[in-house]
């Protein structure tokens, strides 16, 4: 599976799961995109022990294109900047791996 397909699959799945629980807000889209982007970058770092600036730009380019196609003008540039900033902050957390798992689990778990 290509990285673009993986990113889109994760974004699509999490957005659909979140929207089934409540109406999506821009903050939800920012958080989902930030976590997916940070997760991909973390995975890349774990494999090769470095992530190049063009790889970072590529990941966020894929996310930005997906959001532009899916939400049009509803997801503006300022939201994208917040998404990217949040992703980079998430990566600085020593608990990122467990935080990411918890974030995804909270979205995909079914209500009892």
Backbone bond lengths (Angstrom), bond angles and torsions (degrees), N, CA, C in turn:
res aa  C-N    CA-C-N  psi(-1)  N-CA   C-N-CA  omega(-1)  CA-C   N-CA-C  phi
1 X - - - 1.447 - - 1.530 108.50 -
2 X 1.309 116.53 133.84 1.459 121.87 178.20 1.527 109.88 -75.20
3 X 1.319 116.56 153.79 1.456 121.56 -177.70 1.526 111.25 -59.39
4 X 1.330 117.37 -37.91 1.463 120.17 178.63 1.526 110.39 -61.24
5 X 1.318 116.90 -44.39 1.466 120.61 179.84 1.526 111.01 -63.53
6 X 1.321 116.80 -39.97 1.461 121.40 179.18 1.527 110.81 -63.80
7 X 1.318 116.60 -45.59 1.463 120.63 179.98 1.528 110.19 -62.25
8 X 1.313 116.78 -48.02 1.465 120.81 -178.81 1.518 111.03 -63.16
9 X 1.316 117.46 -42.12 1.462 121.23 178.32 1.524 110.74 -60.30
10 X 1.330 117.16 -44.49 1.460 120.55 -179.92 1.523 112.07 -67.51
11 X 1.327 116.73 -44.72 1.464 119.93 177.61 1.522 110.78 -59.52
12 X 1.326 115.99 -50.03 1.460 121.48 -177.76 1.526 111.40 -59.78
13 X 1.318 116.47 -46.70 1.466 120.22 -178.52 1.513 112.69 -64.01
14 X 1.327 117.26 -44.23 1.460 120.10 -179.22 1.523 112.04 -69.92
15 X 1.320 116.81 -39.59 1.467 120.05 178.37 1.523 110.69 -64.34
16 X 1.323 117.28 -43.85 1.468 119.98 178.07 1.518 111.39 -62.84
17 X 1.324 117.10 -44.33 1.463 120.76 -179.85 1.525 110.68 -63.00
18 X 1.320 116.97 -43.50 1.466 121.15 179.94 1.519 110.69 -65.25
19 X 1.324 118.00 -39.94 1.460 121.34 -177.46 1.526 112.31 -70.34
20 X 1.321 117.26 -20.03 1.459 120.41 176.88 1.530 111.84 -75.65
21 X 1.319 116.44 -20.08 1.458 121.22 -179.65 1.525 112.17 -92.67
22 X 1.320 116.35 -35.82 1.465 120.83 -177.05 1.529 108.81 -161.59
23 X 1.323 114.87 163.83 1.458 119.17 176.98 1.525 109.28 -64.34
24 X 1.315 116.10 132.72 1.460 120.90 -179.26 1.521 111.13 -67.89
25 X 1.312 114.45 137.69 1.453 122.26 174.47 1.534 107.72 -114.03
26 X 1.305 116.55 161.79 1.466 120.71 177.70 1.529 110.22 -57.41
27 X 1.328 117.16 -39.79 1.470 120.27 178.81 1.524 112.00 -60.24
28 X 1.326 117.22 -34.85 1.471 120.89 176.75 1.527 109.98 -64.74
29 X 1.328 116.14 -44.50 1.466 120.63 -179.77 1.522 111.12 -64.74
30 X 1.325 116.24 -39.85 1.460 120.39 177.63 1.525 109.78 -61.49
31 X 1.332 116.69 -49.35 1.468 120.46 -177.67 1.521 111.79 -63.44
32 X 1.325 117.25 -43.12 1.467 120.23 179.61 1.527 110.38 -63.91
33 X 1.305 117.37 -48.70 1.458 120.54 179.07 1.516 112.79 -61.18
34 X 1.330 116.11 -40.07 1.471 120.41 179.60 1.522 111.04 -65.13
35 X 1.314 116.78 -43.84 1.464 120.01 -179.76 1.526 111.81 -67.51
36 X 1.321 116.82 -41.93 1.472 119.49 178.45 1.526 109.79 -64.28
37 X 1.318 117.25 -47.67 1.454 120.71 -179.97 1.521 112.01 -60.88
38 X 1.318 116.70 -46.39 1.466 120.59 179.43 1.527 111.02 -64.10
39 X 1.325 116.19 -38.48 1.466 119.86 178.98 1.523 112.28 -63.14
40 X 1.314 116.48 -41.26 1.464 120.79 178.46 1.524 110.46 -65.51
41 X 1.318 116.22 -44.34 1.469 119.77 179.64 1.526 111.17 -65.06
42 X 1.320 116.37 -38.32 1.466 120.54 177.93 1.526 110.29 -63.74
43 X 1.321 116.23 -43.89 1.460 120.71 177.55 1.512 111.77 -60.09
44 X 1.312 116.40 -41.86 1.468 121.07 178.39 1.525 110.37 -63.49
45 X 1.313 116.76 -42.87 1.459 120.74 179.93 1.536 111.08 -64.05
46 X 1.311 116.76 -39.66 1.464 120.21 -179.69 1.524 111.81 -64.15
47 X 1.327 117.05 -29.48 1.463 121.20 -179.00 1.521 111.83 -81.45
48 X 1.319 118.02 -47.67 1.469 120.56 -171.83 1.525 114.26 -114.76
49 X 1.328 117.66 -1.10 1.469 124.06 176.97 1.527 114.28 64.77
50 X 1.324 116.66 17.69 1.460 121.25 171.79 1.524 108.30 -161.43
51 X 1.321 114.22 155.59 1.460 120.56 175.02 1.522 106.30 -134.59
52 X 1.312 115.37 122.95 1.460 121.06 -178.10 1.526 110.23 -82.52
53 X 1.319 114.34 154.16 1.463 120.10 -179.25 1.530 111.39 -57.45
54 X 1.322 117.77 -37.58 1.473 119.39 179.57 1.530 111.60 -68.50
55 X 1.325 117.61 -27.75 1.470 120.53 175.40 1.527 110.19 -70.82
56 X 1.328 115.92 -40.33 1.466 120.38 176.47 1.521 109.56 -61.82
57 X 1.327 115.80 -47.32 1.470 120.23 179.10 1.526 110.84 -61.06
58 X 1.319 117.29 -38.54 1.459 121.21 179.28 1.517 112.47 -63.94
59 X 1.319 116.66 -44.77 1.473 121.12 179.27 1.527 109.98 -60.96
60 X 1.329 116.51 -48.04 1.460 118.77 -178.32 1.522 111.99 -73.44
61 X 1.316 117.38 -24.57 1.458 120.47 173.22 1.525 111.35 -65.58
62 X 1.318 115.93 -42.18 1.469 120.86 177.59 1.525 110.37 -63.05
63 X 1.327 116.19 -45.92 1.468 120.17 179.69 1.527 109.96 -63.45
64 X 1.325 116.92 -45.69 1.462 120.58 179.59 1.521 112.76 -60.55
65 X 1.317 116.84 -42.31 1.464 120.58 177.92 1.521 111.42 -65.02
66 X 1.326 117.04 -42.27 1.464 120.78 178.61 1.533 110.23 -60.65
67 X 1.323 116.40 -46.11 1.465 120.11 -179.74 1.529 111.16 -66.51
68 X 1.317 117.96 -39.07 1.467 120.70 178.68 1.526 110.55 -63.35
69 X 1.331 116.58 -42.15 1.466 120.40 179.46 1.525 111.49 -70.54
70 X 1.314 116.79 -35.85 1.469 120.96 -175.28 1.527 113.32 -83.55
71 X 1.340 117.09 -35.57 1.459 120.11 -170.81 1.520 113.92 -123.68
72 X 1.322 117.36 -4.90 1.462 121.03 177.33 1.519 112.57 54.68
73 X 1.326 115.23 -134.31 1.460 121.26 -176.69 1.524 113.33 -72.15
74 X 1.321 117.86 -9.20 1.464 120.48 179.12 1.529 111.47 -67.87
75 X 1.332 116.92 -23.64 1.469 121.32 177.63 1.523 107.01 -112.53
76 X 1.329 115.03 98.29 1.464 121.28 -172.50 1.526 112.26 -88.45
77 X 1.317 114.79 173.82 1.460 122.71 -178.39 1.525 111.95 -58.52
78 X 1.334 118.02 -39.86 1.463 119.88 -179.51 1.527 111.48 -64.20
79 X 1.321 117.05 -34.64 1.465 120.84 176.54 1.527 110.03 -68.29
80 X 1.313 116.96 -39.05 1.462 120.45 178.46 1.526 110.99 -65.07
81 X 1.322 117.05 -40.49 1.465 120.97 177.60 1.529 109.75 -62.58
82 X 1.333 116.88 -41.73 1.468 120.83 177.46 1.532 110.53 -63.37
83 X 1.326 117.00 -39.79 1.471 122.38 178.55 1.527 109.89 -60.20
84 X 1.310 116.26 -50.08 1.462 120.14 -178.47 1.530 111.55 -63.51
85 X 1.318 116.63 -42.37 1.469 120.52 178.38 1.523 111.00 -62.29
86 X 1.331 116.29 -43.82 1.456 120.17 179.48 1.529 110.58 -61.65
87 X 1.319 116.53 -42.40 1.473 120.17 -179.75 1.524 110.57 -60.40
88 X 1.313 116.80 -44.16 1.458 119.94 -178.53 1.531 110.92 -67.46
89 X 1.329 116.83 -34.79 1.471 120.65 176.04 1.523 110.74 -68.16
90 X 1.324 116.76 -40.92 1.470 120.34 178.99 1.523 110.74 -58.79
91 X 1.317 116.17 -40.57 1.465 120.42 -178.38 1.528 112.54 -64.63
92 X 1.308 117.24 -21.54 1.465 121.15 -179.75 1.527 112.61 -81.31
93 X 1.327 116.53 -12.87 1.466 120.27 -178.02 1.520 110.83 -77.83
94 X 1.332 117.52 130.17 1.471 119.55 179.16 1.535 112.63 -65.54
95 X 1.318 116.82 -18.75 1.468 121.29 -179.40 1.525 111.95 -100.24
96 X 1.334 117.10 17.97 1.462 120.03 -173.60 1.530 113.35 -54.63
97 X 1.314 118.52 -45.69 1.469 120.26 -176.54 1.521 111.65 -58.74
98 X 1.317 117.36 -46.96 1.467 119.84 179.51 1.523 110.94 -71.96
99 X 1.333 117.13 -35.36 1.467 120.51 177.11 1.528 110.94 -62.58
100 X 1.327 116.72 -40.64 1.461 121.02 178.81 1.526 110.56 -64.14
101 X 1.311 116.59 -45.30 1.468 119.92 178.38 1.521 111.43 -60.35
102 X 1.317 116.89 -41.45 1.464 121.03 179.33 1.526 110.87 -66.75
103 X 1.320 117.24 -41.98 1.463 121.67 179.14 1.526 110.58 -59.07
104 X 1.319 116.30 -49.19 1.466 120.74 -179.39 1.533 110.37 -65.45
105 X 1.311 117.57 -44.29 1.476 120.70 179.79 1.504 112.17 -60.03
106 X 1.342 117.24 -40.43 1.456 120.74 179.15 1.518 111.50 -62.57
107 X 1.314 117.65 -34.45 1.462 120.80 -179.36 1.522 111.25 -76.64
108 X 1.327 116.86 -44.94 1.467 118.57 -171.19 1.524 114.36 -86.30
109 X 1.339 118.22 -14.22 1.465 117.33 -179.34 1.525 110.05 -69.01
110 X 1.288 114.38 143.76 1.458 121.48 -179.93 1.531 109.22 -81.67
111 X 1.291 114.43 145.75 1.458 119.21 174.94 1.520 109.53 -71.12
112 X 1.303 116.10 137.97 1.477 119.77 -178.40 1.510 111.31 -81.62
